[in-house]
Amino acid sequence: MSQQDDLAELFAAEFLAGKAYASIVEARNQASQLLNQPVHPDSPLAKLAGEI
């Protein structure tokens, strides 16, 4: 599975369960935990997380 697929699956499950993120930073932190790597602002991963 690609990183994009992993993130889409994570956020879809979270949103369907009623989860809301207070900020994009919180969403990036969740993405970082899933991907086991930092998601820095203005990085390709941050863009990917923000688009999903």
N, C-alpha and C positions, 0 to 999 in steps of 0.2 A: 504494500500500500504506500502511496506517496504521502508526503507531509501535508499536502493540501487535503487529501482524503482523510487523513487522521484528524486534522483540525476541523474539517466539516462535520465529521462524525461526532467529535467531542462537543462542538458548539450546538449541533442539532439536538443531541441528547440533553444537554444542559437547558436549552431554551424550551424544549418540549416538557421538561420536568418543572418548568416555572422559574428557572434561574434567571436572574438579571444581574448584569455587571454594573457597578457604580461608575466605572470609568474604563477607558481603553487600556489603561495601565493594568487594571485587574484582569482583563481578558488576556493581555500579553503574558502576564505572570502565569495564568492557567495554561496558555500555549507553551510557555517555557518548560513547565513541569511535564507536559505530555511529550514534548520533543527532546527533553533532556539536554537542552541547550538554551542559551539566553536569546531573547527576542528583543533586540535593541531598537529604539525609535529610529525611523528612517531606513531600516534594513529591509531587505526583500521579505524576510519572515514576518516583520511587523506589518508590512503591506498586505501580505497574505492573510494574516490574522485579522486585520482590519476589514478586509473585503468579505470575509466569511461572516 
